[in-house]
Amino acid sequence: MIKMGTVMGDRYEILEKIGTGGMSDVYRAKDHKLNRMVAMKILRQEFAENENFVSKFRTEAQAAAGLMHPNIVNVYDVGDENGVYYIVMELVDGITLKKYIEEKNRLTVREAVSITIQVAMGLEAAHRNNVIHRDIKPQNIMISREGKVKVTDFGIAKAATSNTITSNVMGSVHYTSPEQARGGYSDAKSDIYSLGVTLFEMLTGRVPFNGDTTVAIAIKHIQEPIPSVRKYVPDVPLSVEKIVLKCCQKSPDRRYQSASELIRDLKQSLITPDEDFVHLVDPDEENATRIATEKEDRELRRELQRYPDEDEPPVRRVKKKSETSGNGSRKKRRIDDLEEDPVRRRYHDEDDLEEEEGPEIEKVTLILGVIVGILVLVILLFVFGTKAGFFGNKTNGSGQDSSVGTSGIEIPDVSGTSFAEAKSILQGKGFTVVKEDDTESGKSRNTVTGQEPVAGTFAPSGSEVKIRVATGNGAGSSSATVPSGSSASASASASVQKVKVPNVVNMPEDTAVATLIEAGLRVGTITPVSSAEVKADTISRQAPAAGEEADPNSLVNLEISTGPEKVSYYFDGTIAAPTSQEASDYTAGVPVQIIFIASDGTVILNTTATEFPYGPVTAHGLKVPTGAIKMVYTVTTPDTVDANGNVTPGKSEQRTVTRAVSFTKE
């Protein structure tokens, strides 16, 4: 038990307990070194005593600490003190998405999609850094008081799953992907499945699968197709329904292949919710969802015994004499027995499995090995045979070998998106974007009308992708459809419900884009502009301005700050002698000290001259536009004679002439 006031790591003072999770307790703490409030997750004792778990936990937490994104709860520090292991994280003043759903029963479509976009943006950044969450669920998504959505607990899930901990520690099995339920390999597409389930819950207020035990729920994830959200909420748009279905496909290959693909469809659903633009891959007959055989069901249930009921504590299995007396008694155990007492087989070692299934597994392994060997041989024969010309030389219309098309990175479909969005998607995939104006298209300005190479083809990273962008001047464009001022124009505009333009100034670009799309608008041009007043990489200006009314799906042009303008100046010239107006007592040939200083204090020249004009003087990279030349020389005053005829010799006196100078912009 951690006492309030305890200082960890010589800097973090524990102030109050603010939450409890399956693996850790969460505290509000003060970082005295940086004078800020933080959240500290402290591992519970049963996990802190497991060295293997702690090692994996620290490795994954340190990897998560490298993630910096507005939609991810940042990890600041990882440490331990006297056997107490902790993670220091960003403190989010808000509630979990789970609590938010419970308070509202279910969310509106627009709100649910907006939250999903922000979560997907966080996942996109994590996946780009090869960090998989593995435990996406509403309990691990925070909503701040300002409405910002942040994903938390990156990296913790992998450490947990590697140690076969219980589901009440790991979180609910309601959100697990089929491959995770089987104990198989999980990747970015597993996170997408879990996010799809989360979107389902936001839209309907319930999870797609329920059951009496966690085993039953996991089996449903593996075997049963996800129900339609429109079964529970009929007014959910078609596009959103299909997005959920695509996220939650049983096969990872049929889901969205990246978070960026999911984000694209989510944004489009806010613009054209009832259009059928979501592409679902039709499963082959042999891979279609089917009812498992009795044997498969038995094996599946045995595997799923690692998921205990959520209300049960973890219990290790203790062998009884009757269990070790022979194989016969073990083989007579039925699936019903396992359902009645799932704890009995929650933990089993490899020796038990070998005793029960040894001959059967060996037979299956042998058959699979032969099949895999034959497949590999056929593929090798085909590849080498094609290259050698044994199977003909099929080429496409351009004369290129069609077999090359699947190497490299798949080019996404950006048709119909704005230029800014298309550029972001393609650059995120590693491609170089080349813009071509499409003056003939009837689509609205800055809309992508085509691309080359076409979507679905493959190209190496760094390859150019040409995208054609409508200029808005085409014969079929909306601006030319109805004459301005005509009665038809007036009636058309009157029938369209206007949208109030939100204020996105001072927002980061990704947040601004999501805000505009959520409001039913589209992003037009995004122009980099220097600004001394607005923070770099945030929106400095928008048109139309915030509060104005605009047509739905109309464009909002943005200017993004690049920070203060980086301007430099130079001087290139000579310095003239003091003039009679500046110094009436100056005599040519008198030594003059020249001090040339920029207005920021930079010394350009400090020397003595007797001949003028002096120079040339050259200075580049000056940071200010003005400066001054100070010229100091010495004169001797005339002798003076008083009334008595006494002569007083003249004195040496310094004279100073200051001359303002303007520099030239480089």
Secondary structure, DSSP 8 states (H G I E B T S, - for coil): ---TT-EETTTEEEEEEEEE-SSEEEEEEEETTTTEEEEEEEE-HHHHT-HHHHHHHHHHHHHHTT---TTB--EEEEEEETTEEEEEEE---EEEHHHHHHHHSS--HHHHHHHHHHHHHHHHHHHHTT---S--SGGGEEEETT--EEE--TTHHHHHHTTT--HHHH--GGG--HHHHTT----HHHHHHHHHHHHHHHHHSS-S---SSHHHHHHHHHHS----GGGT-TTS-HHHHHHHHHHT-SSGGGS-SSHHHHHHHHHHHHHSTTS---------GGGS-----HHHHHHHHHHGGGS--TTS--------HHHHS-HHHHHT--HHHHHH-GGGGSS--HHHHHHHHHHHHHHHHHHHHHHHHHHHHHHHHHHHHHHHTTT---B-TTS-BGGGGGSSEE----TTSBHHHHHHHHHHTT-EEEEEEESS--S-TTBEEEEES-TT-EE-TT-EEEEEEE-S-STTSGGGTS-TT-HHHHHHHHHS--EE----TTSBHHHHHHHHHHTT-EEEEEEEE--SSS-TTBEEEEES-TT-EE-TT-EEEEEEE--S----EEEEEEE----TTT-TT--TTS-EEEEEEETTS-EEEEEEESSSSEEEEEEEEESSSEEEEEEEEEEE---EE-TT--EE---EEEEEEEEEEE-EE-
